[in-house]
Amino acid sequence: MVISVCIVIAGFFQGINNTLITSAVMVVSPVERSTASSAYSFIRFTGGAIAPWLAGSLAVWFNPHVTFYVAGLAVIIGILVLFIGRKALVALD
């Protein structure tokens, strides 16, 4: 029961986050709305398709801890990309 409640709560925050990111992509994109939406969805769902396979493969090839290191590295890369591209996000203000 506790796990189910935690999953619902996490899904709530992920849904809000997804809505905010999608809205931001639509606002700052220099291309048509449909093109921006499809490009964003392609990136998001490709990552969602590759991540489980990659995590399992890394756990088998090395050890289960490596998957968390790779996830942490992905977060750091994401933060760097946001920092480097922050001028493009000025339109969100």
GUPAMI-765982 format. One record per residue: chain; z, x, y of N, C-alpha, C in turn; residue in one letter. Coordinates in Angstrom, 3 decimals. Example, Ala and Ser with C-alpha at 12.3 -4.5 7.8 and 13.67 -1.06 7.14 Angstrom:
BEGIN
  chain       n.w       n.u       n.v      ca.w      ca.u      ca.v       c.w       c.u       c.v  res
      A     7.800    13.190    -5.690     7.800    12.300    -4.500     7.800    13.200    -3.300    A
      A     7.080    12.850    -2.250     7.140    13.670    -1.060     7.870    12.900     0.030    S
This chain:
BEGIN
  chain       n.w       n.u       n.v      ca.w      ca.u      ca.v       c.w       c.u       c.v  res
      A     0.000     0.822    -1.196     0.000     0.000     0.000     0.000     0.866     1.261    M
      A     0.807     1.925     1.257     0.886     2.803     2.430    -0.460     3.477     2.671    V
      A    -1.107     3.917     1.608    -2.405     4.580     1.753    -3.429     3.612     2.335    I
      A    -3.414     2.376     1.868    -4.355     1.373     2.386    -4.162     1.148     3.879    S
      A    -2.930     1.049     4.307    -2.640     0.851     5.730    -3.096     2.064     6.535    V
      A    -2.840     3.253     6.027    -3.256     4.476     6.724    -4.775     4.563     6.824    C
      A    -5.480     4.147     5.781    -6.945     4.160     5.810    -7.466     3.187     6.862    I
      A    -6.866     2.014     6.946    -7.279     1.030     7.950    -7.016     1.565     9.357    V
      A    -5.872     2.174     9.572    -5.544     2.730    10.891    -6.510     3.860    11.252    I
      A    -6.793     4.742    10.295    -7.741     5.831    10.548    -9.126     5.272    10.857    A
      A    -9.542     4.244    10.129   -10.837     3.620    10.381   -10.924     3.003    11.764    G
      A    -9.820     2.441    12.224    -9.765     1.875    13.572   -10.067     2.949    14.614    F
      A    -9.393     4.091    14.507    -9.607     5.166    15.472   -10.994     5.793    15.324    F
      A   -11.488     5.899    14.103   -12.840     6.423    13.910   -13.880     5.485    14.511    Q
      A   -13.659     4.191    14.389   -14.578     3.222    14.974   -14.620     3.309    16.487    G
      A   -13.457     3.449    17.097   -13.404     3.602    18.556   -14.093     4.896    18.966    I
      A   -13.816     5.981    18.242   -14.434     7.269    18.540   -15.952     7.183    18.410    N
      A   -16.432     6.549    17.351   -17.871     6.428    17.148   -18.518     5.632    18.276    N
      A   -17.872     4.568    18.709   -18.403     3.761    19.811   -18.484     4.574    21.094    T
      A   -17.444     5.344    21.390   -17.435     6.157    22.605   -18.504     7.242    22.564    L
      A   -18.646     7.898    21.420   -19.643     8.966    21.308   -21.052     8.396    21.393    I
      A   -21.295     7.273    20.724   -22.616     6.645    20.788   -22.946     6.239    22.219    T
      A   -21.997     5.676    22.923   -22.214     5.293    24.326   -22.514     6.517    25.181    S
      A   -21.789     7.598    24.947   -22.014     8.829    25.709   -23.406     9.388    25.454    A
      A   -23.836     9.361    24.205   -25.173     9.859    23.864   -26.236     9.034    24.581    V
      A   -26.057     7.739    24.628   -27.036     6.868    25.284   -27.107     7.132    26.791    M
      A   -25.968     7.449    27.398   -25.929     7.651    28.849   -26.545     8.989    29.246    V
      A   -26.220    10.057    28.552   -26.650    11.392    28.986   -28.013    11.805    28.450    V
      A   -28.565    11.064    27.535   -29.839    11.449    26.933   -30.993    11.268    27.918    S
      A   -31.875    12.280    28.004   -33.018    12.166    28.916   -34.195    11.389    28.313    P
      A   -34.089    10.982    27.060   -35.184    10.269    26.394   -34.857     8.778    26.309    V
      A   -35.812     8.013    25.765   -35.593     6.573    25.626   -34.367     6.296    24.769    E
      A   -33.786     5.141    24.997   -32.567     4.747    24.283   -32.789     4.709    22.771    R
      A   -33.917     4.187    22.326   -34.181     4.095    20.887   -34.323     5.476    20.258    S
      A   -34.950     6.401    20.966   -35.104     7.764    20.453   -33.755     8.468    20.387    T
      A   -32.958     8.310    21.415   -31.631     8.931    21.428   -30.763     8.368    20.311    A
      A   -30.826     7.065    20.120   -30.022     6.427    19.075   -30.440     6.895    17.690    S
      A   -31.746     6.974    17.450   -32.203     7.398    16.124   -31.899     8.872    15.875    S
      A   -32.028     9.712    16.892   -31.711    11.131    16.720   -30.225    11.321    16.439    A
      A   -29.390    10.596    17.171   -27.945    10.682    16.951   -27.583    10.199    15.550    Y
      A   -28.162     9.088    15.132   -27.878     8.559    13.792   -28.354     9.519    12.712    S
      A   -29.515    10.149    12.920   -30.023    11.116    11.947   -29.040    12.263    11.762    F
      A   -28.574    12.826    12.864   -27.619    13.938    12.788   -26.327    13.489    12.118    I
      A   -25.813    12.355    12.527   -24.537    11.869    11.998   -24.609    11.577    10.506    R
      A   -25.637    10.865    10.085   -25.716    10.481     8.677   -26.160    11.636     7.783    F
      A   -26.922    12.585     8.325   -27.257    13.778     7.543   -25.993    14.580     7.265    T
      A   -25.163    14.731     8.276   -23.881    15.412     8.072   -23.006    14.681     7.076    G
      A   -23.012    13.359     7.150   -22.230    12.555     6.209   -22.736    12.653     4.785    G
      A   -24.025    12.922     4.622   -24.592    13.067     3.282   -24.354    14.464     2.718    A
      A   -24.426    15.462     3.566   -24.290    16.849     3.108   -22.832    17.244     2.892    I
      A   -21.935    16.750     3.722   -20.535    17.191     3.702   -19.847    17.043     2.344    A
      A   -19.936    15.910     1.660   -19.246    15.810     0.364   -19.791    16.796    -0.670    P
      A   -21.115    16.955    -0.701   -21.705    17.905    -1.643   -21.272    19.330    -1.300    W
      A   -21.330    19.678    -0.022   -20.962    21.028     0.395   -19.493    21.310     0.126    L
      A   -18.624    20.352     0.414   -17.190    20.547     0.177   -16.911    20.765    -1.302    A
      A   -17.522    19.950    -2.146   -17.326    20.120    -3.589   -17.872    21.440    -4.090    G
      A   -19.037    21.819    -3.604   -19.641    23.084    -4.032   -18.809    24.277    -3.587    S
      A   -18.331    24.253    -2.358   -17.493    25.353    -1.878   -16.201    25.456    -2.676    L
      A   -15.637    24.310    -3.036   -14.405    24.316    -3.838   -14.654    24.912    -5.211    A
      A   -15.817    24.639    -5.788   -16.141    25.189    -7.111   -16.473    26.669    -7.008    V
      A   -17.290    27.038    -6.031   -17.723    28.423    -5.904   -16.593    29.360    -5.502    W
      A   -15.710    28.918    -4.630   -14.637    29.768    -4.129   -13.285    29.205    -4.561    F
      A   -12.689    28.387    -3.706   -11.474    27.649    -4.050   -11.347    26.469    -3.090    N
      A   -10.509    25.505    -3.408   -10.425    24.298    -2.569   -10.039    24.554    -1.111    P
      A    -9.351    25.645    -0.844    -8.939    25.927     0.532   -10.124    26.231     1.443    H
      A   -11.185    26.765     0.878   -12.348    27.142     1.681   -12.945    25.928     2.393    V
      A   -12.885    24.770     1.758   -13.450    23.572     2.389   -12.758    23.264     3.716    T
      A   -11.465    23.484     3.778   -10.733    23.227     5.019   -11.052    24.277     6.078    F
      A   -11.278    25.517     5.656   -11.668    26.554     6.605   -13.035    26.243     7.210    Y
      A   -13.960    25.797     6.371   -15.294    25.440     6.859   -15.205    24.238     7.804    V
      A   -14.382    23.259     7.477   -14.199    22.099     8.359   -13.609    22.532     9.700    A
      A   -12.637    23.426     9.668   -12.053    23.942    10.904   -13.074    24.698    11.733    G
      A   -13.913    25.482    11.060   -14.979    26.204    11.751   -15.959    25.224    12.393    L
      A   -16.271    24.138    11.704   -17.169    23.118    12.266   -16.563    22.490    13.518    A
      A   -15.264    22.265    13.519   -14.596    21.713    14.704   -14.678    22.704    15.862    V
      A   -14.437    23.970    15.584   -14.507    24.996    16.631   -15.922    25.088    17.194    I
      A   -16.931    25.047    16.327   -18.320    25.080    16.787   -18.618    23.852    17.648    I
      A   -18.118    22.692    17.240   -18.310    21.479    18.033   -17.687    21.586    19.410    G
      A   -16.501    22.153    19.474   -15.831    22.340    20.765   -16.630    23.297    21.639    I
      A   -17.144    24.369    21.047   -17.958    25.325    21.808   -19.237    24.674    22.325    L
      A   -19.883    23.867    21.491   -21.102    23.174    21.922   -20.795    22.235    23.089    V
      A   -19.689    21.508    23.000   -19.301    20.630    24.106   -18.996    21.427    25.370    L
      A   -18.336    22.570    25.213   -17.992    23.392    26.367   -19.249    23.963    27.019    F
      A   -20.161    24.468    26.196   -21.394    25.052    26.725   -22.274    23.980    27.370    I
      A   -22.318    22.797    26.784   -23.165    21.733    27.312   -22.461    20.769    28.241    G
      A   -21.335    21.169    28.786   -20.542    20.248    29.608   -21.273    19.792    30.865    R
      A   -22.224    20.578    31.357   -22.967    20.170    32.553   -23.812    18.927    32.275    K
      A   -24.277    18.791    31.042   -25.066    17.605    30.679   -24.197    16.357    30.617    A
      A   -22.898    16.550    30.461   -21.983    15.414    30.355   -21.474    14.930    31.708    L
      A   -21.900    15.575    32.783   -21.460    15.174    34.117   -21.870    13.730    34.401    V
      A   -22.975    13.284    33.820   -23.456    11.912    34.044   -22.478    10.871    33.523    A
      A   -21.552    11.267    32.664   -20.578    10.319    32.126   -19.523     9.935    33.146    L
      A   -19.339    10.753    34.160   -18.334    10.434    35.180   -18.854     9.334    36.005    D
